[in-house]
Amino acid sequence: MASGFRFDSGKWERELKKMAEGAVQDIASDYQQMFDSLLRRYKGRHVSEVKPVLRREWARVGGSISDPELTDYATLISEGTRIELRVK
């Protein structure tokens, strides 16, 4: 007797894509909250003061960052520029 199970790969791929997009949104939200918090606390402070805090916070949300990127983001925070993440 044949089974009634049919695998719909199109539906599976759509569901997987939807789950992945949700995970990316969650991660982006965590980073956005981190950036916004650092901006409020460290706007106007020297980049050398912002960098170690940013590195620690970046690691806390689960990532690593190169020193040039760290300097760029710390400079923006120091200058009071809001870093806005956009997920496409």
N, C-alpha and C positions, 0 to 999 in steps of 0.2 A: 504494500500500500504506500503510495507516495505521500510525502509530507506536504502540508499546506503552507509551509514557510517560504516566503520569497524575500530575497534581500534586495532592497531598493537602494542602490549605491548613490543615486542622486539625492535622495532624502537624507541619507547618512552624511554625505558631504555637506549639505546645507546645515544640518544640525551641528556638525563639527565646526564649521565656519562660524556659526552663531556663538557657540561656546568659546571659541578662541577670541572672537571679537569682544566678548564680555570680559574675558580675562585681561586682555590688553587694556580695556577701559578701566578696570580695577587698578591695574598697575599704574597707568597714567594718572589716575586720581590720587594715588598714594604719593607720586612724585610731585604733582601739582600742590598738594597740601604741604609737602615738605618745602617747596620753593616759596610758597606764600608765607609760611611761618618764618622762614629764614629772612625773607624780605622785611617783614614787620620788626623782627628783632635786630637785624644787622645792617639795615639801611644806614648809610653814612659812616659805617665803621671801615677800617682799613682792610684791604683785600687779604693781608696776611692774617688777620683775625678771623675772617670769614672762612678761609680755605680749610682749616682743620675741622671746623664744625660741619661744613658742607660735606667733607669726605666721610666723617663719622655718620652723618644723617643718611648719606647716599648708601653707605654699606648697610645701615639699619633697614632700609627698605629693600635690600637685596641686590644691590648692584655694585659695580666697580667703575671707576672713572679715571681717565688719564690725567696727568698733571696739566697739560695744556687746556683740556676741557674744564678741569676744576678751576683754573685761573680765569677762564672766560666767564663761567657761571658766577664765580665769586665776585668778579669785577662788576657784572650786571647787578648783583644783589647790593654791593657796596654803593653803586651809583643810584640805587633806588628804582631800577628798571624791573618791571614784572616779567618774569619768565612764564610764558603761557604754552602749555603742551596742547597739541591738537592731534587727534587720532583720525586718520582718514579711513 
